[in-house]
Amino acid sequence: MTVSEENYIELLKEVIIDIDNANRYQLTPYPSHRSNFLKRFVINTMINTLSKKELIITGINEHGVKQRESGQGWPINGYSMIGTKRLNNVQFCIESVIKNNVEGDFIETGVWRGGACILAKALFNILDKDRTIWVADSFEGLPKPNEELYPEDKGDDLYSIEQLRVSMEQVKQNFKRFNLFDDNVKFLKGWFKDTLKDAPIEKIAIARLDGDMYESTMDSLTNLYHKVSPGGFVIIDDYGVIEACKKAVHDFRDQNGITEELINIDDCGYYWQVAK
């Protein structure tokens, strides 16, 4: 990449995680007119909901920048909660598959506001415009746990968090804000168990899995792993923090004799490179 392209990518990453507002968001003062009252009400509702679940909300405390860099916490603004280190990992994997001529597309399963996919699209526009970005999500939040089939997900209540419900149209608009929406950005809407098995994807260079739950992680691995090209990458976003996700990864790897090293990104995300 040229220096200007490198600067563009670094700036894009900062915008995606909303680093500028990470530790200087103010709830007050707000003018009393209706639009700002509603904005304050929505933000306060989000903060109260997440705080009750002991989740960090960045942008309302002095440690916000550090939290955003390490992928801790939820940005009130921004397009991704995965932080600088995991965005850097996306860039590393993309540059690696381009350098080594690894065939296939990029897919993320579980996209929230689309930030990681937006970064991937920007990088491929610079490095290889022919690659497709597959944006897979229910766009309705997470599913309720199927405790009978997946007891590992028992008690998971992520499905109840309203802030995880981001519509497909909103994610498309987020791509358009960065002038990154074109025919090589394709959406797979629905639960992974319904959409991934027959998804029209021939080869995958990078599979970034962010389904949180055992069921979602296993559905993604089962339906996509055999399409990952030798030398490609599998990234597991919540391996280090959600035990059900971690167990799904180990169950799948054990069942399929996968022994490639799991590499730590930031204590939350891990990845491995498929053997050549």
C-alpha positions in Angstrom: 0.0 0.0 0.0 1.0 3.6 -0.5 1.5 5.9 2.5 -1.8 7.6 1.7 -3.6 4.2 1.6 -2.0 3.2 4.9 -3.1 6.5 6.5 -6.6 5.9 5.2 -6.8 2.4 6.7 -5.5 3.6 10.1 -8.0 6.5 10.1 -10.8 4.1 9.1 -10.0 1.8 12.0 -10.1 4.7 14.5 -13.5 5.7 13.1 -14.8 2.2 13.2 -14.1 1.8 16.9 -15.0 5.5 17.6 -11.7 6.1 19.3 -12.1 9.9 19.3 -15.1 9.7 21.6 -13.9 6.8 23.7 -13.3 8.6 26.9 -14.9 12.0 26.5 -18.6 11.2 26.0 -20.8 13.5 28.1 -24.4 12.6 29.0 -24.9 16.2 30.1 -25.5 19.0 29.5 -28.1 18.5 26.8 -30.5 21.2 25.5 -34.1 20.4 26.6 -35.6 20.3 23.1 -37.2 17.1 21.9 -34.5 15.6 19.7 -31.8 15.7 22.3 -34.1 14.6 25.0 -34.9 11.5 23.0 -31.2 10.9 22.3 -30.4 11.1 26.0 -33.2 8.8 26.8 -32.0 6.2 24.3 -28.4 6.4 25.5 -29.3 6.2 29.1 -31.5 3.2 28.4 -28.6 1.5 26.6 -26.2 2.3 29.4 -28.6 1.0 32.1 -29.3 -2.2 30.2 -25.7 -3.1 29.6 -24.5 -2.0 33.1 -27.0 -4.4 34.7 -25.4 -7.2 32.8 -21.9 -6.1 34.0 -20.9 -5.0 30.5 -18.5 -2.1 30.1 -19.8 0.9 28.1 -16.9 3.0 26.7 -17.2 6.7 26.1 -18.5 7.5 29.5 -15.3 7.0 31.6 -11.7 8.0 31.6 -10.4 4.5 30.6 -12.4 4.4 27.3 -9.5 4.7 24.9 -7.6 1.8 26.5 -10.8 -0.2 26.6 -11.5 0.4 22.9 -7.9 -0.5 21.9 -8.2 -3.9 23.6 -11.7 -4.5 22.5 -13.3 -4.2 25.9 -16.7 -2.6 26.2 -19.4 -1.4 23.9 -19.0 1.9 22.0 -22.1 4.1 22.1 -21.1 5.3 18.6 -18.8 3.6 16.1 -19.3 0.5 13.9 -17.5 -2.3 15.8 -16.9 -3.3 19.4 -13.9 -5.5 18.6 -11.1 -2.9 19.2 -7.8 -2.1 17.6 -6.0 -5.3 18.1 -8.7 -7.5 16.5 -9.1 -5.0 13.6 -5.3 -5.2 13.2 -5.7 -9.0 13.0 -8.3 -8.7 10.2 -5.8 -6.5 8.3 -2.9 -9.0 9.0 -5.0 -11.9 7.7 -6.1 -10.1 4.6 -2.6 -8.9 3.7 -1.3 -12.5 4.3 -3.8 -14.2 2.0 -3.1 -11.6 -0.7 0.7 -12.0 -0.4 0.5 -15.8 -0.5 -2.2 -16.0 -3.2 -4.7 -17.8 -1.0 -7.9 -18.2 -2.8 -11.3 -17.2 -1.5 -13.6 -14.6 0.0 -14.0 -13.0 3.4 -17.0 -13.9 5.6 -18.0 -12.7 9.0 -20.8 -14.5 10.9 -22.2 -12.0 13.3 -21.5 -8.5 12.2 -23.3 -6.1 14.6 -23.0 -2.7 12.8 -20.6 -4.1 10.1 -17.3 -2.5 11.2 -15.0 -5.5 10.6 -16.6 -6.2 7.2 -16.3 -2.5 6.3 -12.6 -2.6 7.1 -12.2 -5.8 5.1 -13.9 -4.2 2.1 -11.7 -1.1 2.3 -8.5 -3.3 2.3 -9.7 -5.6 -0.5 -10.5 -2.5 -2.6 -6.9 -1.5 -2.3 -5.3 -5.0 -2.6 -7.7 -7.2 -4.6 -11.0 -5.8 -5.8 -12.3 -9.1 -7.0 -12.8 -10.6 -3.5 -16.3 -10.8 -2.1 -17.3 -9.7 1.5 -20.0 -11.9 2.9 -22.0 -10.3 5.7 -23.8 -13.0 7.6 -26.2 -12.2 10.4 -29.8 -12.6 11.6 -30.0 -8.8 11.7 -32.4 -9.5 14.6 -30.0 -10.1 17.4 -29.0 -13.5 18.8 -31.2 -16.6 19.0 -32.7 -17.8 22.2 -30.7 -20.8 23.5 -31.8 -24.2 22.3 -31.0 -25.8 25.6 -32.2 -29.3 24.5 -29.8 -29.5 21.6 -27.0 -27.2 23.0 -27.0 -27.4 26.8 -23.7 -25.4 26.7 -25.9 -22.3 25.9 -28.1 -22.7 28.9 -28.7 -19.4 30.7 -27.4 -17.3 27.8 -29.5 -14.2 27.6 -27.7 -12.2 24.9 -30.9 -12.5 22.8 -32.5 -10.1 25.2 -30.1 -7.2 24.5 -31.8 -4.7 22.2 -28.5 -3.1 21.2 -27.5 -6.2 19.4 -30.4 -5.9 17.0 -29.1 -4.0 14.0 -31.1 -4.2 10.8 -29.6 -5.3 7.5 -30.6 -1.9 6.0 -28.7 -0.1 8.7 -25.6 -2.1 8.0 -25.9 -1.4 4.3 -26.2 2.3 5.1 -23.0 2.0 7.2 -21.2 0.6 4.1 -22.5 3.4 2.0 -21.3 6.1 4.5 -17.8 5.0 3.7 -18.5 4.6 -0.1 -17.8 0.9 0.3 -21.1 -0.7 -0.8 -21.0 -2.4 -4.2 -21.8 -5.7 -5.9 -18.9 -7.5 -4.0 -20.7 -6.9 -0.7 -23.2 -9.7 -0.2 -25.6 -10.3 2.7 -26.8 -13.5 4.2 -29.8 -12.8 6.4 -31.1 -15.3 8.9 -30.0 -17.8 11.5 -26.7 -19.5 10.7 -28.3 -22.9 10.8 -30.6 -21.8 7.9 -28.3 -19.6 5.8 -24.8 -21.0 5.8 -25.3 -24.6 4.6 -26.5 -23.5 1.1 -24.7 -20.2 0.9 -23.3 -19.7 -2.6 -19.7 -19.4 -1.4 -17.1 -21.4 -3.3 -13.9 -20.7 -1.4 -13.1 -18.8 1.7 -9.8 -17.1 2.5 -10.8 -15.7 5.9 -13.7 -16.8 8.1 -14.3 -14.5 11.0 -16.8 -16.0 13.4 -18.5 -13.8 16.0 -21.6 -15.8 17.0 -20.9 -15.8 20.8 -22.9 -18.9 21.5 -22.0 -22.6 21.2 -24.8 -23.2 18.6 -23.8 -20.2 16.4 -20.1 -21.0 16.6 -20.7 -24.7 15.8 -23.1 -23.9 12.9 -20.5 -21.5 11.4 -17.6 -24.0 11.7 -19.7 -27.0 10.4 -21.0 -25.2 7.4 -18.0 -23.1 6.4 -14.7 -24.7 7.5 -14.5 -27.1 4.6 -14.5 -24.1 2.2 -11.5 -22.4 3.9 -8.5 -22.6 1.5 -5.2 -24.0 2.7 -3.3 -21.1 4.1 -6.5 -19.3 5.0 -7.6 -18.1 8.4 -10.3 -18.9 10.9 -10.9 -16.2 13.5 -13.0 -16.8 16.6 -14.0 -13.5 18.2 -15.2 -14.6 21.7 -13.0 -17.7 22.3 -11.3 -16.1 25.3 -14.3 -14.8 27.1 -17.3 -17.0 26.4 -16.9 -20.6 27.6 -19.6 -22.0 25.3 -17.9 -20.5 22.3 -14.6 -22.0 23.4 -16.1 -25.4 23.9 -17.6 -25.3 20.4 -14.2 -24.6 18.9 -12.5 -27.4 20.8 -15.3 -29.9 20.1 -15.2 -29.1 16.3 -11.4 -29.2 16.2 -11.3 -32.5 18.1 -14.0 -34.0 15.9 -12.1 -33.0 12.7 -8.5 -33.7 13.8 -7.5 -30.0 13.6 -4.2 -29.4 15.4 -3.1 -26.0 14.1 -2.0 -23.6 16.8 -4.6 -21.3 18.3 -3.1 -17.9 18.5 -4.1 -15.2 21.0 -5.0 -11.8 19.6 -6.1 -9.9 22.7 -7.3 -12.5 25.2 -10.8 -12.4 23.7 -10.2 -13.2 20.0 -8.1 -16.1 18.8 -7.3 -17.4 15.3 -5.5 -20.2 13.5 -4.2 -20.7 10.0 -5.4 -23.7 8.0 -2.6 -26.0 7.1 -1.3 -25.7 3.6 
